[in-house]
Amino acid sequence: MRVKQRWDEVRGVVKPLGWLVLALGVLALAAGATAGWRELTVIGVACLLLLGVSLPFLVGRTRVRVDLVLEPARVAAGATVAASIDVTNLAAGRMLPTVFDLPVGDAVHRYGIPALAAGATHQETFTVRTERRGVIGVGPATTRRGDPLGLVSRDTEWTDLQEILVRPAMIPLDALGAGLLRDLEGVETESISQSDLAFHTLREYVAGDDLRHVHWRSSAKVMASGGVSQLLVRQYLDTRRSHATIVVDDQPSSWAPGERGADEFETAMSATASIIVRAVLDDFEASFVCGHHASSGVDGHLALDAVCRAVTGRVGLIPAARRAADIAHDTSLLFLVTGGAAPFEDVLRASAAFPPEVRRIAIVVEATATATVTETGGLTVLRVGTLEDLPGLLHWSAR
């Protein structure tokens, strides 16, 4: 195991050009010894000498602290992210000039860091332009100590990989409406909560409890009768909130072929993000499932983050709907989002994964479709051509 680890370290230090020079030198020496060609021997010695001269460039240590800042880390498509990288010399002496490589998406930014005195800091600033929904990886920032020809180098990573989450374009939607709620006041469950509507009992105060829930009158009675300082806090029964679940079909066959299908899928993601934002504004819990990406809970940011990461795949609408039914079993409003090429039977089977009392809405995105609203077997079907069609169709379907 130790030998393999050492070999991996050597492979990481010697770069492809270095291996090429080493191989050329060995072959040239072997051929020169066999054929008696002095020229090949000279070439072989020169290659090995060149490789040997490059090794001293690996000697030494770089002691720095690198801070990578992205502001903001979540943006809408088309926005710009301001970024900075601060390099601080932690060594007791002066740091020699060095080069930092910082991957940003598919590109690599290279910055020359000048010589720094002990404790000094150098800052580089740049901007990241976002064009489409997705995730842009930034980092890790890496220093490279090696020879000028790039035969050998020792790379050190100074930051973790950070991500810029690019959200799709969104459009404002009207409130989803009281008629779509399972229970406006909330239904009591057996789960105990520290803050809700349904009072359950009193218990002793523990560190970290919200002082707003202290029952001062009961606490005073206990302290007066027992002579001990003891606070009592209210405990509640958790109530069920309204829950909106959005399931997006990830199968490429459900969307139009080629670039048009990719655009339709992005329109679907924009519609999904718009619904999630509206659900959060309406105090809904929000769940999202698309392929292998899923999120559920009261934090709308998590659902929008999952939207940023979603890509086409092979899961399909029906398995995704079944998974959504498992993670969001208290769903009161369901959205099934798919393309115009998807069999309508799959949409019906996906909707059947949820209980009959759940309000179901299917959103079919097709660039050439005329905006329409139809009702089939308890399933409201909205045919959307562009994102701008969605607000009016949702408003009409809620009437």
BELSULSUL-V778021 format. One record per residue. N is the residue number from 1. RES is the residue in one small letter. D_LAST is the distance of its C-alpha to the last C-alpha in Angstrom with 1 decimal. Layout:
n res d_last
N RES D_LAST
N RES D_LAST
This chain:
n res d_last
1 m 68.7
2 r 70.5
3 v 72.0
4 k 68.6
5 q 67.1
6 r 70.0
7 w 69.6
8 d 65.9
9 e 66.9
10 v 69.5
11 r 67.0
12 g 64.7
13 v 67.5
14 v 69.0
15 k 66.6
16 p 66.5
17 l 69.0
18 g 71.3
19 w 71.2
20 l 72.1
21 v 75.0
22 l 76.2
23 a 76.0
24 l 77.8
25 g 80.5
26 v 81.2
27 l 81.3
28 a 83.5
29 l 86.0
30 a 86.1
31 a 86.6
32 g 89.2
33 a 91.1
34 t 91.1
35 a 92.0
36 g 94.1
37 w 92.1
38 r 92.6
39 e 89.7
40 l 87.2
41 t 88.6
42 v 88.2
43 i 84.6
44 g 83.9
45 v 85.6
46 a 83.7
47 c 80.3
48 l 81.2
49 l 82.6
50 l 79.5
51 l 77.4
52 g 79.8
53 v 79.7
54 s 75.9
55 l 76.0
56 p 77.3
57 f 74.1
58 l 72.2
59 v 74.4
60 g 72.9
61 r 69.8
62 t 66.9
63 r 65.7
64 v 62.6
65 r 59.3
66 v 56.4
67 d 53.1
68 l 50.1
69 v 47.3
70 l 43.9
71 e 41.7
72 p 38.8
73 a 38.5
74 r 34.7
75 v 33.6
76 a 31.0
77 a 32.3
78 g 34.6
79 a 35.8
80 t 39.4
81 v 40.9
82 a 44.1
83 a 46.6
84 s 50.1
85 i 52.9
86 d 55.6
87 v 58.9
88 t 61.4
89 n 64.9
90 l 65.7
91 a 69.3
92 a 72.3
93 g 73.5
94 r 72.3
95 m 69.8
96 l 70.6
97 p 68.1
98 t 65.5
99 v 62.5
100 f 59.0
101 d 56.6
102 l 52.9
103 p 50.5
104 v 47.2
105 g 45.0
106 d 47.2
107 a 49.7
108 v 52.5
109 h 53.4
110 r 57.1
111 y 58.5
112 g 62.2
113 i 62.9
114 p 66.1
115 a 68.8
116 l 67.7
117 a 69.9
118 a 69.5
119 g 66.3
120 a 65.1
121 t 61.6
122 h 60.4
123 q 56.8
124 e 55.1
125 t 51.7
126 f 49.4
127 t 45.8
128 v 43.5
129 r 41.1
130 t 37.9
131 e 36.5
132 r 34.1
133 r 32.2
134 g 34.7
135 v 37.5
136 i 40.7
137 g 43.7
138 v 46.2
139 g 49.6
140 p 51.8
141 a 54.3
142 t 57.6
143 t 61.2
144 r 63.6
145 r 67.3
146 g 69.4
147 d 71.8
148 p 71.1
149 l 71.1
150 g 68.4
151 l 70.6
152 v 69.8
153 s 67.4
154 r 66.2
155 d 62.5
156 t 61.0
157 e 57.4
158 w 56.7
159 t 52.9
160 d 50.2
161 l 47.6
162 q 44.7
163 e 41.3
164 i 39.0
165 l 35.4
166 v 33.7
167 r 29.9
168 p 27.9
169 a 26.4
170 m 23.0
171 i 20.2
172 p 18.2
173 l 14.6
174 d 12.1
175 a 12.0
176 l 10.6
177 g 9.2
178 a 10.9
179 g 8.8
180 l 10.3
181 l 13.8
182 r 16.5
183 d 18.3
184 l 17.8
185 e 21.5
186 g 23.0
187 v 25.0
188 e 28.8
189 t 30.7
190 e 34.4
191 s 34.6
192 i 36.5
193 s 35.1
194 q 36.9
195 s 34.0
196 d 31.0
197 l 29.8
198 a 31.7
199 f 35.5
200 h 37.8
201 t 41.4
202 l 44.0
203 r 46.1
204 e 48.8
205 y 48.1
206 v 48.6
207 a 49.0
208 g 45.7
209 d 43.7
210 d 41.6
211 l 43.7
212 r 40.6
213 h 40.4
214 v 44.0
215 h 44.5
216 w 47.4
217 r 48.4
218 s 48.8
219 s 50.6
220 a 53.0
221 k 53.9
222 v 54.6
223 m 56.8
224 a 58.6
225 s 59.4
226 g 60.3
227 g 61.7
228 v 59.7
229 s 57.1
230 q 53.9
231 l 50.3
232 l 47.5
233 v 43.9
234 r 40.7
235 q 39.1
236 y 35.6
237 l 33.6
238 d 31.0
239 t 27.4
240 r 24.7
241 r 22.2
242 s 18.8
243 h 19.6
244 a 18.0
245 t 20.2
246 i 20.5
247 v 22.9
248 v 24.4
249 d 26.6
250 d 30.1
251 q 31.9
252 p 33.1
253 s 33.0
254 s 29.2
255 w 29.3
256 a 31.0
257 p 34.8
258 g 36.6
259 e 35.4
260 r 32.2
261 g 31.1
262 a 32.1
263 d 29.9
264 e 26.9
265 f 27.6
266 e 27.7
267 t 24.4
268 a 23.0
269 m 24.7
270 s 23.4
271 a 19.8
272 t 20.8
273 a 22.5
274 s 19.6
275 i 17.3
276 i 20.3
277 v 20.8
278 r 17.3
279 a 17.6
280 v 21.0
281 l 19.8
282 d 17.3
283 d 20.4
284 f 19.4
285 e 22.3
286 a 22.2
287 s 24.0
288 f 24.8
289 v 26.9
290 c 28.4
291 g 31.7
292 h 34.2
293 h 32.3
294 a 30.2
295 s 29.2
296 s 27.6
297 g 27.6
298 v 26.6
299 d 28.3
300 g 26.0
301 h 29.1
302 l 30.3
303 a 27.1
304 l 27.5
305 d 31.2
306 a 30.5
307 v 28.3
308 c 31.4
309 r 33.6
310 a 31.6
311 v 33.3
312 t 33.3
313 g 35.3
314 r 35.8
315 v 33.7
316 g 30.7
317 l 27.2
318 i 28.1
319 p 30.7
320 a 28.6
321 a 25.7
322 r 28.4
323 r 29.8
324 a 26.4
325 a 26.1
326 d 29.5
327 i 29.1
328 a 25.6
329 h 25.9
330 d 23.5
331 t 20.5
332 s 17.1
333 l 15.0
334 l 16.7
335 f 16.8
336 l 19.3
337 v 20.6
338 t 23.1
339 g 24.8
340 g 24.8
341 a 28.2
342 a 27.1
343 p 27.3
344 f 24.0
345 e 25.9
346 d 26.4
347 v 22.7
348 l 22.3
349 r 25.4
350 a 24.2
351 s 21.0
352 a 23.3
353 a 25.1
354 f 22.6
355 p 22.2
356 p 19.8
357 e 17.8
358 v 16.7
359 r 13.2
360 r 14.3
361 i 13.3
362 a 16.1
363 i 16.8
364 v 19.6
365 v 21.5
366 e 23.8
367 a 25.4
368 t 25.8
369 a 22.4
370 t 20.1
371 a 16.6
372 t 14.4
373 v 11.6
374 t 12.9
375 e 12.8
376 t 16.3
377 g 17.6
378 g 14.8
379 l 14.6
380 t 11.8
381 v 14.1
382 l 13.7
383 r 16.9
384 v 18.1
385 g 21.2
386 t 21.6
387 l 20.3
388 e 19.0
389 d 16.4
390 l 14.7
391 p 12.9
392 g 11.1
393 l 10.3
394 l 9.0
395 h 6.8
396 w 5.5
397 s 5.5
398 a 3.8
399 r 0.0
